[in-house]
Amino acid sequence: MLSKKSAAIHSSPVRELLKFSKEPGFISLAGGIPATDMIDVEGIDSVLQQLLAEDHRDVFQYSVTEGEWPLRQSIANWTQNVGLPLDPQQILITNGSQQGIDLLNRVFLEKDDVVLVERPTYLAALQLLDYTEAVIEELAYQGDQIDLGALETRLAAGGVKMLYLIPTFANPTGRIIENEQRIEIVKLAHRYQVVIVEDDPYGHLAFTEQCRETFFSLAQQLYGVDHNVCYMSSFSKIFSPGLRLGWLALPEKFLMAVTVAKQALDLHTSTLNQHIAARYIASGRIDQRIALLKETYRQRRDGLIESLQRHLGDAITFNRPEGGMFLWCHLKEGMDASRLLKACIEEKVVFVPGDVFFAENPEKNALRLSYSMLTQQTADEAAVRIARALQTLSS
Ligand SMILES: Cc1ncc(COP(=O)(O)O)c(C=O)c1O
């Protein structure tokens, strides 16, 4: 009964692995999820109590598709302070940034359009692209930066409609696209009339002071309102993923089409949840919470790195991300991270094998380790268990 497409698309291995995080005794380095102990439940409770103490009938009513005005305004005020000037009219509230990706795919992509993605990239974006009839191609790299010459050649050859990029602390690599590259990519996309989808759920979680400009603000500076960058971010990693709140910032020329797509899809995002977030941002607690998250995740990153070095030595190599939640790791050439995962499940520790994040030619020896949930003690125990599992593979 299923359509060919639905029958061909499988459940995300990351979501499958999430079940282990609930099983007693398991240590999970699999989920790209914020630390549960870091969700500001008191802050959320306090704004909710304020809301309920007032005349709050409207927060249980249907809302407009674009999103509740107080939330759009709060986001615009807040992003202004973090270097992203936005007009609230440019903002569309979504059910998490996952919905932002879906809406943009629906609005821009037709059969055989080419979408260029990073190598590797966010698994659930690949999964959504599989529902379109577009063709996914990976960008070429020089070291860990995009090969701009190869990009221009590819754009000049035609057929490319969209560039899907996670420029800051990417999932799964933690990689950053540097400012000079951002400017060149914006110019290339403009010259060849390609849409840039800028997915930025981790940019707020920087461990250093170094600031990168968004593609969106660079494009605004270069081309005024007539640019082709669609920016999206999320409250999932900095506030609460369960409230399912994200937002898109769009050039005016795309606003209507994307709003109509959301109208058709789900009418609007939860009114109550939008008001909770609007008040939370306006209260200023979000900045305090982000400061705490950055410090905690920096410590957790360092803790995991130390434990891996202590217990795995040169059996594993990895980057040192300047923000976000992930270590992108490699086992020795010829090793298979999926086989290691099987052995690790016996040891009650899980991670995501890296091959799932590739659109083409997967690296079998890659793996993604998330440190957001780990204390020093669990990081150490996880490394001990992974080392034991590695030993069973080689014995
Ligand atoms: C790169 C990226 N984009 C989008 C999302 C979706 O996030 P949400 O829908 O919770 O905002 C995630 C979640 O892990 C992500 O890593």
The ligand as an SDF file (V2000), in Angstrom:
LIG
                    3D

 16 16  0  0  0  0  0  0  0  0999 V2000
   21.7730   20.7330   11.7900 C   0  0  0  0  0  0  0  0  0  0  0  0
   20.4180   20.5360   12.3780 C   0  0  0  0  0  0  0  0  0  0  0  0
   19.3680   21.1100   11.7850 N   0  0  0  0  0  0  0  0  0  0  0  0
   18.1240   20.9660   12.2700 C   0  0  0  0  0  0  0  0  0  0  0  0
   17.8940   20.2170   13.3920 C   0  0  0  0  0  0  0  0  0  0  0  0
   16.4770   20.0560   13.8610 C   0  0  0  0  0  0  0  0  0  0  0  0
   16.2910   20.6710   15.0880 O   0  0  0  0  0  0  0  0  0  0  0  0
   14.8880   21.1060   15.6380 P   0  0  0  0  0  0  0  0  0  0  0  0
   13.8390   20.6820   14.6570 O   0  0  0  0  0  0  0  0  0  0  0  0
   14.7490   20.4480   16.9530 O   0  0  0  0  0  0  0  0  0  0  0  0
   14.9520   22.5990   15.7360 O   0  0  0  0  0  0  0  0  0  0  0  0
   18.9630   19.5870   14.0570 C   0  0  0  0  0  0  0  0  0  0  0  0
   18.7250   18.7400   15.2350 C   0  0  0  0  0  0  0  0  0  0  0  0
   19.5460   18.0050   15.7070 O   0  0  0  0  0  0  0  0  0  0  0  0
   20.2530   19.7560   13.5300 C   0  0  0  0  0  0  0  0  0  0  0  0
   21.3400   19.1820   14.0930 O   0  0  0  0  0  0  0  0  0  0  0  0
  1  2  1  0
  2  3  1  0
  2 15  2  0
  3  4  2  0
  4  5  1  0
  5  6  1  0
  5 12  2  0
  6  7  1  0
  7  8  1  0
  8  9  2  0
  8 10  1  0
  8 11  1  0
 12 13  1  0
 12 15  1  0
 13 14  2  0
 15 16  1  0
M  END
$$$$
